[in-house]
Amino acid sequence: MDTIFISELRIETRIGIYEREKQVAQTIQLDLEIGLRGEHAAHSDRIEDTIDYAEVVADIRKLFAEQHFALLEHAAESIAQLVIRDFKAPWLRITIAKLAPLAGVRKLGVTIERGKRQ
């Protein structure tokens, strides 16, 4: 299976369960690997035969602009559903992390995988 990846996408958003997190934006970092159906773009050299990662990034940014998430797990699941539904990806892995959320912690987060790797 061919994959595309988006690495170290940073978004300023309000995310969390604590009052401060609900009021003050913080930076999250996303890393995605997205499976592609077949190898069409590798042969055709046409954007229509693959997933346009610029559109994926724009849709993820829009998701965070429109919705507050309490948990990273729910945010990751929402991204997964968006990519599978809107871009017809058969498989993806998402890592989402808060940057410097606690003293002495560079980042913390979750990784989820959805779909089937072909």
Backbone as ProteinMPNN parsed JSONL, in Angstrom:
{"seq_chain_A": "MDTIFISELRIETRIGIYEREKQVAQTIQLDLEIGLRGEHAAHSDRIEDTIDYAEVVADIRKLFAEQHFALLEHAAESIAQLVIRDFKAPWLRITIAKLAPLAGVRKLGVTIERGKRQ", "coords_chain_A": {"N_chain_A": [[0.85, -1.184, 0.0], [0.599, 2.137, -0.907], [1.401, 5.172, 0.759], [0.646, 8.477, 1.896], [2.119, 11.132, 3.759], [1.73, 13.462, 6.418], [3.531, 15.562, 8.277], [4.259, 16.82, 11.479], [2.265, 18.836, 11.597], [1.093, 21.754, 12.87], [-1.268, 23.201, 15.04], [-3.069, 25.815, 16.478], [-5.228, 25.682, 19.115], [-8.093, 25.371, 21.291], [-8.148, 22.893, 23.564], [-9.006, 20.324, 25.75], [-9.746, 19.331, 29.183], [-9.586, 20.867, 31.428], [-10.287, 24.042, 32.985], [-8.525, 26.169, 32.252], [-7.493, 25.163, 29.855], [-9.739, 25.239, 28.305], [-10.067, 27.906, 27.931], [-7.697, 29.095, 26.995], [-5.78, 29.035, 24.09], [-3.737, 26.381, 22.86], [-0.835, 24.805, 21.456], [-1.092, 22.091, 19.285], [0.256, 19.119, 17.851], [0.204, 17.301, 14.854], [0.646, 14.195, 13.26], [0.274, 12.372, 10.395], [-0.33, 9.368, 8.626], [-1.509, 8.259, 5.632], [-3.251, 5.86, 3.932], [-3.338, 4.904, 0.502], [-5.535, 4.071, -2.169], [-4.706, 1.605, -4.363], [-2.258, 2.221, -6.964], [-2.537, 4.407, -8.586], [-1.892, 7.231, -8.956], [0.856, 7.117, -8.909], [1.416, 6.129, -11.373], [-0.087, 7.669, -13.167], [0.444, 10.369, -12.638], [-1.349, 12.323, -11.873], [-3.236, 14.536, -9.914], [-5.865, 13.979, -9.357], [-5.95, 11.272, -9.021], [-5.13, 10.627, -6.51], [-4.862, 11.466, -3.005], [-5.329, 14.736, -2.093], [-3.14, 16.337, -0.204], [-3.063, 18.973, 0.664], [-5.739, 19.695, 0.78], [-6.573, 17.944, 2.783], [-5.174, 18.969, 5.009], [-6.33, 21.559, 5.119], [-9.003, 20.878, 5.715], [-8.698, 19.643, 8.218], [-7.733, 21.791, 9.743], [-10.013, 23.41, 9.622], [-11.841, 21.796, 11.003], [-10.812, 21.95, 13.648], [-11.121, 24.656, 14.089], [-13.836, 24.919, 14.217], [-14.774, 23.257, 16.235], [-14.666, 22.339, 19.685], [-12.607, 20.182, 21.463], [-12.557, 17.919, 24.136], [-10.912, 15.762, 24.716], [-7.857, 14.362, 23.472], [-8.074, 11.882, 22.268], [-10.681, 11.844, 21.226], [-10.508, 13.926, 19.397], [-8.603, 12.855, 17.608], [-10.046, 10.647, 16.644], [-12.143, 11.985, 15.34], [-10.75, 13.262, 13.272], [-9.842, 10.984, 11.914], [-12.288, 9.847, 11.03], [-13.153, 11.9, 9.324], [-11.14, 11.881, 7.305], [-11.333, 9.26, 6.293], [-14.022, 9.206, 5.443], [-14.358, 11.556, 3.759], [-12.174, 11.537, 2.028], [-11.883, 8.999, 1.201], [-9.97, 7.207, 2.197], [-8.419, 4.098, 2.758], [-7.041, 3.333, 5.015], [-5.466, 4.697, 7.927], [-3.089, 6.293, 10.096], [-2.854, 8.206, 12.946], [-1.138, 10.508, 14.912], [-1.51, 12.544, 17.628], [-0.58, 15.294, 19.535], [-0.102, 17.236, 22.501], [1.908, 20.062, 22.928], [4.504, 20.702, 25.145], [2.845, 20.462, 27.532], [2.957, 20.064, 30.262], [5.114, 20.743, 33.042], [8.394, 19.872, 32.367], [7.71, 18.044, 30.401], [7.953, 17.365, 27.07], [6.149, 16.676, 24.987], [2.881, 15.161, 24.841], [0.523, 12.606, 24.062], [-1.67, 10.773, 21.814], [-1.872, 7.881, 19.677], [-3.687, 6.651, 16.981], [-5.03, 4.072, 14.896], [-6.876, 3.396, 12.009], [-9.09, 1.585, 9.859], [-8.109, -0.676, 7.172], [-5.005, -1.93, 6.344], [-3.819, -2.475, 3.198]], "CA_chain_A": [[0.0, 0.0, 0.0], [1.27, 3.427, -0.893], [0.868, 6.111, 1.75], [1.156, 9.842, 1.959], [2.23, 11.517, 5.158], [1.738, 14.866, 6.822], [4.355, 15.493, 9.477], [4.411, 17.99, 12.335], [1.253, 19.87, 11.378], [0.809, 22.422, 14.146], [-2.514, 23.953, 15.067], [-3.411, 26.489, 17.733], [-6.625, 25.383, 19.399], [-8.451, 25.102, 22.679], [-8.421, 21.468, 23.708], [-8.731, 19.857, 27.104], [-10.841, 19.227, 30.149], [-9.403, 21.838, 32.503], [-10.789, 25.378, 32.649], [-7.498, 26.93, 31.533], [-7.409, 24.631, 28.493], [-10.939, 25.662, 27.584], [-10.004, 29.347, 27.712], [-6.446, 29.535, 26.363], [-5.34, 28.161, 23.005], [-2.424, 25.76, 22.973], [-0.391, 24.197, 20.21], [-1.057, 20.649, 19.145], [1.012, 18.666, 16.68], [-0.385, 16.131, 14.221], [1.383, 13.419, 12.27], [-0.656, 11.444, 9.759], [0.013, 8.508, 7.504], [-2.794, 7.972, 4.997], [-3.147, 4.856, 2.886], [-3.943, 5.209, -0.791], [-6.092, 2.93, -2.908], [-3.986, 1.321, -5.601], [-1.054, 2.99, -7.283], [-2.933, 5.181, -9.757], [-1.135, 8.478, -9.115], [2.253, 6.774, -9.188], [1.504, 5.871, -12.816], [-0.751, 8.7, -13.983], [0.965, 11.703, -12.324], [-2.51, 13.219, -11.796], [-3.715, 14.768, -8.546], [-7.189, 13.362, -9.235], [-5.783, 9.856, -8.727], [-4.566, 10.472, -5.172], [-5.464, 12.338, -1.993], [-4.665, 16.047, -2.067], [-2.819, 16.592, 1.204], [-3.409, 20.364, 0.998], [-7.152, 19.67, 1.169], [-6.645, 17.268, 4.08], [-4.728, 19.947, 6.006], [-7.352, 22.606, 5.226], [-10.175, 20.332, 6.402], [-8.342, 19.443, 9.632], [-7.723, 23.131, 10.365], [-11.406, 23.84, 9.741], [-12.428, 20.999, 12.081], [-10.398, 22.501, 14.942], [-11.671, 26.008, 14.215], [-15.278, 24.846, 14.443], [-15.167, 22.362, 17.319], [-13.804, 22.181, 20.858], [-12.464, 18.799, 21.892], [-12.09, 17.749, 25.502], [-9.867, 14.746, 24.752], [-7.084, 14.109, 22.264], [-8.611, 10.673, 21.651], [-11.863, 12.205, 20.435], [-10.017, 14.723, 18.264], [-7.99, 11.927, 16.655], [-11.129, 9.873, 16.015], [-12.85, 12.885, 14.421], [-9.893, 13.403, 12.09], [-9.87, 9.708, 11.196], [-13.572, 9.725, 10.342], [-13.15, 12.886, 8.243], [-10.255, 11.444, 6.213], [-11.91, 8.052, 5.695], [-15.29, 9.56, 4.794], [-14.274, 12.568, 2.704], [-11.079, 11.287, 1.088], [-11.954, 7.579, 0.845], [-8.737, 6.522, 2.576], [-8.715, 2.785, 3.323], [-6.302, 3.137, 6.258], [-4.641, 5.813, 8.367], [-2.535, 6.353, 11.456], [-2.776, 9.6, 13.392], [-0.59, 10.829, 16.22], [-1.859, 13.91, 18.017], [0.12, 15.572, 20.783], [-0.001, 18.583, 23.058], [3.313, 20.433, 23.065], [4.87, 21.292, 26.436], [1.635, 20.634, 28.332], [3.28, 19.981, 31.688], [6.519, 21.012, 33.336], [9.294, 18.751, 32.13], [7.181, 17.156, 29.368], [8.035, 18.006, 25.753], [4.843, 16.478, 24.386], [2.142, 13.963, 25.211], [-0.582, 12.441, 23.137], [-2.167, 9.449, 21.469], [-1.812, 7.424, 18.292], [-4.738, 5.698, 16.63], [-5.025, 3.511, 13.547], [-8.213, 3.009, 11.58], [-9.168, 0.992, 8.532], [-7.307, -1.869, 6.903], [-3.814, -1.779, 5.495], [-3.928, -3.458, 2.106]], "C_chain_A": [[0.886, 1.234, 0.0], [0.621, 4.306, 0.176], [1.402, 7.506, 1.471], [1.277, 10.177, 3.444], [2.222, 13.027, 5.286], [2.42, 14.859, 8.182], [4.441, 16.846, 10.175], [3.507, 19.161, 11.963], [0.917, 20.462, 12.737], [-0.414, 23.307, 14.021], [-2.678, 24.562, 16.452], [-4.899, 26.267, 17.972], [-6.849, 25.284, 20.899], [-8.857, 23.638, 22.758], [-8.09, 21.054, 25.128], [-9.94, 19.895, 27.999], [-10.75, 20.263, 31.263], [-9.823, 23.226, 32.051], [-9.779, 26.192, 31.847], [-7.392, 26.471, 30.083], [-8.62, 25.032, 27.65], [-10.876, 27.131, 27.202], [-8.808, 29.797, 26.871], [-6.03, 28.528, 25.285], [-3.953, 27.597, 23.308], [-2.085, 25.109, 21.636], [-0.475, 22.687, 20.31], [-0.27, 20.319, 17.883], [0.39, 17.372, 16.173], [0.603, 15.508, 13.247], [0.415, 12.392, 11.712], [0.055, 10.616, 8.705], [-1.325, 8.067, 6.933], [-2.571, 6.994, 3.86], [-3.886, 5.287, 1.632], [-4.474, 3.933, -1.422], [-5.295, 2.752, -4.19], [-2.75, 2.185, -5.768], [-1.316, 3.933, -8.451], [-2.075, 6.429, -9.975], [0.331, 8.217, -9.419], [2.465, 6.551, -10.691], [0.967, 7.028, -13.65], [-0.164, 10.097, -13.823], [-0.148, 12.75, -12.281], [-3.006, 13.318, -10.36], [-5.076, 14.106, -8.318], [-7.105, 11.885, -8.852], [-5.157, 9.599, -7.357], [-5.359, 11.322, -4.192], [-4.653, 13.617, -1.959], [-4.4, 16.425, -0.611], [-3.096, 18.029, 1.604], [-4.872, 20.461, 1.424], [-7.334, 18.997, 2.523], [-6.275, 18.256, 5.191], [-5.785, 21.029, 6.21], [-8.571, 22.099, 5.993], [-9.904, 20.075, 7.887], [-8.317, 20.784, 10.363], [-9.147, 23.63, 10.593], [-12.1, 23.095, 10.886], [-12.085, 21.59, 13.444], [-10.902, 23.923, 15.144], [-13.144, 25.972, 14.626], [-15.68, 24.055, 15.689], [-14.157, 22.384, 18.457], [-13.793, 20.71, 21.231], [-11.975, 18.786, 23.336], [-10.88, 16.817, 25.534], [-9.155, 14.611, 23.411], [-7.624, 12.884, 21.518], [-9.8, 10.982, 20.754], [-11.46, 13.048, 19.217], [-9.414, 13.818, 17.193], [-9.056, 11.12, 15.919], [-11.898, 10.726, 15.01], [-12.054, 13.111, 13.142], [-9.939, 12.127, 11.259], [-11.166, 9.556, 10.404], [-13.666, 10.685, 9.154], [-12.338, 12.378, 7.046], [-10.813, 10.199, 5.526], [-13.162, 8.393, 4.891], [-15.082, 10.455, 3.574], [-13.202, 12.289, 1.652], [-10.966, 9.817, 0.701], [-10.657, 6.826, 1.132], [-9.086, 5.164, 3.182], [-8.076, 2.548, 4.692], [-5.598, 4.444, 6.626], [-4.174, 5.614, 9.797], [-2.374, 7.83, 11.778], [-2.119, 9.64, 14.768], [-0.923, 12.289, 16.482], [-1.26, 14.157, 19.397], [-0.031, 17.033, 21.19], [1.482, 18.853, 23.263], [3.529, 21.16, 24.385], [3.651, 21.503, 27.338], [1.872, 20.668, 29.832], [4.758, 20.283, 31.878], [7.342, 19.746, 33.129], [8.821, 17.763, 31.079], [7.201, 17.894, 28.035], [6.719, 17.884, 24.999], [4.22, 15.202, 24.914], [0.963, 13.834, 24.279], [-0.981, 11.005, 22.93], [-1.912, 9.165, 19.992], [-2.959, 6.454, 18.081], [-4.528, 5.24, 15.188], [-6.429, 3.086, 13.224], [-8.144, 2.459, 10.169], [-8.271, -0.225, 8.411], [-6.182, -1.528, 5.952], [-3.868, -2.866, 4.441], [-2.586, -3.84, 1.565]], "O_chain_A": [[1.806, 1.355, 0.809], [-0.572, 4.183, 0.453], [2.471, 7.678, 0.886], [0.608, 9.57, 4.281], [2.646, 13.759, 4.391], [1.943, 14.226, 9.123], [4.667, 17.877, 9.541], [3.919, 20.32, 12.005], [0.504, 19.746, 13.648], [-0.583, 24.05, 13.054], [-2.453, 23.902, 17.467], [-5.73, 26.621, 17.135], [-5.905, 25.132, 21.673], [-9.799, 23.206, 22.093], [-7.026, 21.388, 25.651], [-11.0, 20.408, 27.641], [-11.731, 20.509, 31.965], [-9.726, 23.553, 30.868], [-10.145, 26.837, 30.865], [-7.22, 27.292, 29.182], [-8.525, 25.148, 26.428], [-11.546, 27.561, 26.264], [-8.903, 30.769, 26.121], [-5.942, 27.327, 25.541], [-3.116, 28.254, 23.927], [-2.959, 24.896, 20.796], [-0.005, 22.079, 21.272], [-0.151, 21.138, 16.972], [0.088, 16.466, 16.95], [1.301, 16.205, 12.51], [-0.193, 11.631, 12.464], [0.928, 11.105, 7.989], [-2.179, 7.56, 7.661], [-1.8, 7.261, 2.938], [-4.923, 5.947, 1.696], [-3.921, 2.85, -1.225], [-5.224, 3.667, -5.011], [-2.268, 2.8, -4.817], [-0.405, 4.225, -9.225], [-1.584, 6.65, -11.082], [0.976, 9.007, -10.108], [3.561, 6.761, -11.209], [1.504, 7.333, -14.715], [-0.25, 10.92, -14.734], [0.073, 13.916, -12.608], [-3.174, 12.307, -9.678], [-5.394, 13.716, -7.194], [-8.097, 11.31, -8.403], [-4.707, 8.489, -7.074], [-6.423, 11.839, -4.535], [-3.431, 13.583, -1.813], [-5.319, 16.787, 0.123], [-3.342, 18.292, 2.781], [-5.206, 21.226, 2.329], [-8.161, 19.431, 3.324], [-6.983, 18.363, 6.192], [-6.102, 21.379, 7.346], [-9.113, 22.817, 6.833], [-10.789, 20.27, 8.72], [-8.824, 20.894, 11.479], [-9.448, 24.207, 11.638], [-12.859, 23.693, 11.648], [-12.958, 21.721, 14.302], [-11.09, 24.346, 16.285], [-13.634, 26.88, 15.297], [-16.815, 24.173, 16.151], [-12.948, 22.439, 18.229], [-14.841, 20.069, 21.306], [-11.087, 19.553, 23.708], [-9.933, 17.05, 26.286], [-9.771, 14.73, 22.352], [-7.631, 12.853, 20.288], [-9.911, 10.445, 19.652], [-12.021, 12.887, 18.133], [-9.685, 13.994, 16.005], [-8.97, 10.933, 14.705], [-12.267, 10.238, 13.942], [-12.623, 13.146, 12.051], [-10.063, 12.185, 10.036], [-11.138, 9.178, 9.233], [-14.197, 10.327, 8.103], [-12.802, 12.441, 5.908], [-10.768, 10.101, 4.3], [-13.331, 7.91, 3.771], [-15.57, 10.151, 2.485], [-13.309, 12.751, 0.516], [-10.061, 9.433, -0.04], [-10.29, 5.913, 0.393], [-9.966, 5.087, 4.04], [-8.51, 1.674, 5.441], [-5.185, 5.204, 5.75], [-4.773, 4.881, 10.584], [-1.829, 8.6, 10.986], [-2.501, 8.897, 15.673], [-0.65, 13.159, 15.655], [-1.41, 13.343, 20.309], [-0.08, 17.934, 20.353], [2.224, 17.981, 23.715], [2.821, 22.116, 24.701], [3.446, 22.603, 27.852], [1.077, 21.236, 30.581], [5.557, 20.093, 30.962], [7.014, 18.684, 33.658], [9.467, 16.735, 30.877], [6.546, 18.925, 27.882], [6.227, 18.861, 24.437], [4.909, 14.288, 25.368], [0.456, 14.83, 23.763], [-0.682, 10.13, 23.743], [-1.759, 10.075, 19.178], [-3.182, 5.551, 18.886], [-3.925, 5.943, 14.378], [-7.11, 2.485, 14.055], [-7.264, 2.815, 9.386], [-7.746, -0.738, 9.4], [-6.386, -0.919, 4.902], [-3.955, -4.05, 4.767], [-2.501, -4.654, 0.645]]}, "name": "protein", "num_of_chains": 1, "seq": "MDTIFISELRIETRIGIYEREKQVAQTIQLDLEIGLRGEHAAHSDRIEDTIDYAEVVADIRKLFAEQHFALLEHAAESIAQLVIRDFKAPWLRITIAKLAPLAGVRKLGVTIERGKRQ"}
